[in-house]
Amino acid sequence: MSQPWKIIDSVSTKEGILELRQRGISDFLITVGGRVLMNSMAHRSEAAMGRLACGYLKDRPGSRVLVGGLGMGFTLRAVLDTLPPAAEVAVAELNPAVLEWCRGPLAHLTDAATQDSRVRVKICDVALLIQEFAKGAKREKLDVVVLDLYTGPYARTHKKDDPIYGSTAIETTRTSLKPDGIFAVWGEDYDAGFEKRLRAAGFAVTIERLGRSGPRHVVYMGKLRLSRKKINRKGKEKGPRKR
């Protein structure tokens, strides 16, 4: 018989009561309004995204990465395990309670990822932090932006004005990146519209469907092209003009 869940902590949010629940030593849930956001026993796609996004930085000292959404810290752990020692990782998390949980009862799940010397956690909206990097000097641009938010892009996302996944926000993210930067996004389901917007912004996109059975979450991997001159409105490269 499975053990009952115990509520470790709870805080009020605009979306409902945010709770951390536990049963056993390493089995945790984060829920909001009774809806499961994260399960410590199911984090394959989050960890894979961190490794895929930062794989090309293994031998690049001074790499700069932004992780949007802390969750239980599994994506951050994968990013840290992939990056070189002399790297910088900024993490944007909306709720300070989540940071407290990752530094407390959840710390052993990720070998205390939030306390790594390369990490700086900021309690803020990741969209605002991306805007700061976009306005910053060239030397302050990012190598990778990883978004692991509990609501990924979906069909009803506003095409232009969504603060994270709309075309205007994607363009801001592009500006925050170095010329060969990576924009990686986790999604619960595939959204063709979001992929189209990424391509239109000048990203070469690959889609990873992760998991062997049950729900197969999506990871969008957008790599910046060095030039946008040959990209049409649909995000496809134009061929030579016919005469």
N, C-alpha and C positions, 0 to 999 in steps of 0.2 A: 504494500500500500504506500502510495506517495505521501510525502509529508505535506502538511498545509502550508500555504504562503503566510509569511509574517510581514507586516508593514514596518519597515525600518525607519522611514521618514516620509513626510508628505508636506507639500507647500501648495498654496493657492496660486493659480495662473488664470489668464484670460480664457484659456481653452478648457479649464476645469482643474481638478485636484491632480497635481503631479506627485506620483508615489514611487518610492523604491521598495520593492518587495524581495524577500529572500526565503529560500528553503534549502537546507543543507549548507555546505561550505561555499560552493561556487555557482549556485543556481540563483540568478537574479532576474527580476523584471523591472523595467521602467514603464509606468503607465501614466496616461493623462485622461481624466474623465472616464476611467475604466477601460480605455483602449490601450492595447499593448504597443509601445513604441520600440522597445528593444528587449531582447532575450539574450542573456549571456551564453546560452547554449547554441545560439544560431547567429554567427557573425562572419560566416565565410566570405560573403560578398564585400563587406566593409573592409576586411583585412586584405582581400585580393585587390581592391581598388587602391589602397595605399601603396602596395607593392608595384602595381602596374604604373601608377602615375609617377612614381619617383625612381623607377628602375634606372633611367638614363642618368641619374644624378650620383650614382654610387661613387664615381671617381671625380666629382666636381666639388672641391672645397668651396665653402662660402655660399652654398646653395640656400635659397630662400623659398620657403613653402608656407602657404596659408591653408589651414584646415578650418572649414566652416562646420560647426556642430561637433561637440565633444562626445555626447552619448556616454557609453561606458568606457571609451578610450581605445577601442580596438583598432579603429582606423589610424589614430595617432600612433599607436604602438607599431603598426606595420610601416608607417612612414618613417619613424625613427630607426627601425631595424634596417631600413633600406638606405638611408642617408649616410653620408660620411660624418665623422666626428665633428668637423668644423662646419656645421650647418646651422641655420636658424629656422625655427618653426613658430609661426604665430597661429594661435587658436582663438577663434571667435565663438563664444557660447553665450546664449541669451540669459540663462538662469544660473545664478550663483550657487544654487543648491546642487546642481549637477556637478559643478567643479568640486564642491565639498565632498560629494559622494565618491568621485574619482580619486580624491586624495585620502578618503577614509575607507569605508567598507568595500569599495570596488578596487582599491589600489592593487591588491594581490593578483587580480585578473590580468593586469597589463604590466606587471613589474614596475608599478608606480610611474607610468608614462608621463603624467603631468608634472612630475618633479624632476624630469630630465633637464640638465643644464641648458640644453638647446631650445627649450620650450618657453614661450611666453603666452599666457592665457589672458585674454581680454574679455570682460563681460560686456558684450555689445552685439548689435545686429551685424551679421557678416556683410550685408550689403553696404553698410556705411564704412566698414573697414576696407572693403575692396575699393570704394571710392577714394579713400585716403591714399592707398597705394597707386591708384590710377593718376592722382594729382601729384604724386611725388616725383623726385628726381630720377633720372635714368638709372643711376646706380642702385636705387632702392626698389626697382621692379622685381617681380616675383618669377621664380622658375616654374612653380606649380601652384595652382589653386585647386583644392579638393573640397567639394561640397558633399557632406554626409548629413543632410538634414532629414528630419523624420517625414517631411512632405517633399517628395521629389517632383519633377515636372510631370504634368498630366494633361490630358486632352483639353480641359477647360482653362488651362493657364492662359492669361491674357497675352496675346502674341507680342505686343509692344511694351506694355507698361507694368507687367509683373516685376516686382522689385528684385527678384532673383533670376528668373528663367525667361523673362521677356527680352525682346531684341535690344532694347536700350540697355538693360543690365548686362547682357552678354557683351555688348560693345565696350562697356565700362570695364568688364573683366578682361577683355582683350587688351585694353590700354594699360592695365595693371601688370601685364606679363612681359617678359623679355621676348625677343623676336622668335625664339624657338620654344616658347613656353607651352605648358600642358594645362588644360582645363578638364578636370575629371569630376563627374557628377553621378551620384547614386540615385536610382529611381526604383520605385516598387514595381512599376510596369513600364513597358516601352511606350514612348510618345513620339510619333513621327514628326509632329510639328516642332518639337524641341530640337531634334536632329537637324531638321531643315534650317532652323534659325542659326544653329551653330555653323553649319556649312556656309550660310549666307554671310556670316561675320568673318569668314576667312579661315575657319578651322577645318583641317582634314580629320574626319570623324571615323572612329571604329566603335562598334557596339559589342560589349561583352555580356553574355547571358550566363550568369553564374548559378551553380547549384545542380545537383544531380536528380533530385526528385522534389515534388511539391512546388511551391512558388519559386520561380527563377528570377531573381532580381536583376536589374539592368545597371550596367556601368557604361556611361558615355565617356569616351576618351577623345578629347579634341586637342589636336596638335596644331599650333600656328604654322601657317604657310608663310614663307619669307616675303611673299608678294601677294597683293590682292588684286592686281591689275587685270587678271584673267578670270575673275570670278563673276558669274552672272547672278541675277537676282534669286535664282533657285538654289544657289550655292554650288553649282557645277562649274567646272573649268570650261572655258570657251576654247574651241579649237581655232585653227587659223581661219582668217576671213576668206571666204570664197570670192573670186573675182569673176 
